[in-house]
Amino acid sequence: MIYLGIVLVISSMNMKARAPVIYWEGILRIVGFFLMAGFGLFGGLGPAVALLGVVDLVIGLVYLVGLPKALNTTAMNILLDR
């Protein structure tokens, strides 16, 4: 998580040039939600892990929805680095 935080801080300095990194991190956060919610609810790790997964889901959705709007482009253009 510290690595991702450092990457986001560096990416925020030039968001238009580094938008794919931020967008892919949003996708990874949504994958993290599915993993943490699954292990938290069905794997015996407890509801606290599932709650952390929900927080990751919210952050990931903010990245996926907010970044294209902030840069005034489409999600496909961000993913393909156009």
C-alpha positions as CSV (number, residue, x, y, z in Angstrom):
1,M,0.0,0.0,0.0
2,I,2.9,2.4,0.7
3,Y,4.2,1.8,-2.8
4,L,0.8,2.7,-4.3
5,G,0.6,5.8,-2.2
6,I,4.0,7.0,-3.4
7,V,3.0,6.3,-7.0
8,L,-0.1,8.3,-6.6
9,V,1.7,11.2,-5.1
10,I,4.2,11.2,-7.9
11,S,1.4,10.8,-10.5
12,S,-0.6,13.7,-9.1
13,M,2.2,16.1,-10.1
14,N,1.5,15.5,-13.8
15,M,-1.9,13.7,-13.9
16,K,-2.5,14.0,-17.6
17,A,0.7,12.2,-18.5
18,R,0.4,9.6,-15.8
19,A,-3.3,9.0,-16.0
20,P,-3.0,5.3,-17.0
21,V,-1.1,4.5,-13.8
22,I,-3.9,6.1,-11.7
23,Y,-6.6,4.3,-13.7
24,W,-5.0,0.9,-13.4
25,E,-4.6,1.4,-9.7
26,G,-8.4,2.0,-9.5
27,I,-8.9,-1.3,-11.3
28,L,-6.5,-3.0,-8.8
29,R,-8.5,-1.5,-5.9
30,I,-11.7,-3.0,-7.2
31,V,-10.0,-6.4,-7.6
32,G,-8.8,-5.9,-4.0
33,F,-12.4,-5.4,-2.9
34,F,-13.4,-8.7,-4.3
35,L,-10.5,-10.5,-2.7
36,M,-10.9,-8.8,0.7
37,A,-14.7,-9.1,0.7
38,G,-14.4,-12.8,-0.2
39,F,-11.8,-13.6,2.4
40,G,-13.6,-11.4,5.0
41,L,-17.0,-12.8,4.6
42,F,-16.3,-16.4,3.5
43,G,-12.7,-17.0,4.5
44,G,-13.1,-16.5,8.2
45,L,-11.0,-13.3,8.4
46,G,-13.9,-11.3,9.7
47,P,-16.0,-8.3,8.9
48,A,-13.2,-5.8,9.4
49,V,-11.4,-7.2,6.3
50,A,-14.6,-7.0,4.4
51,L,-15.0,-3.3,5.5
52,L,-11.5,-2.5,4.2
53,G,-12.6,-4.1,0.9
54,V,-15.6,-1.8,0.7
55,V,-13.3,1.2,1.3
56,D,-11.1,0.0,-1.5
57,L,-14.2,-0.3,-3.7
58,V,-15.2,3.3,-3.1
59,I,-11.7,4.6,-3.8
60,G,-11.5,2.5,-7.0
61,L,-14.8,3.7,-8.2
62,V,-13.8,7.3,-7.6
63,Y,-10.7,6.8,-9.6
64,L,-12.5,5.1,-12.5
65,V,-15.4,7.6,-12.7
66,G,-13.6,10.8,-11.6
67,L,-10.4,10.6,-13.6
68,P,-12.0,10.6,-17.1
69,K,-14.2,13.5,-16.0
70,A,-11.3,15.4,-14.5
71,L,-9.2,15.0,-17.6
72,N,-12.1,15.5,-20.0
73,T,-11.5,12.3,-21.9
74,T,-12.8,8.7,-22.1
75,A,-11.7,5.7,-20.1
76,M,-10.5,3.9,-23.2
77,N,-8.2,6.8,-24.1
78,I,-6.7,6.6,-20.6
79,L,-6.3,2.9,-20.7
80,L,-4.6,3.0,-24.1
81,D,-2.5,6.0,-23.2
82,R,-3.8,8.2,-26.0
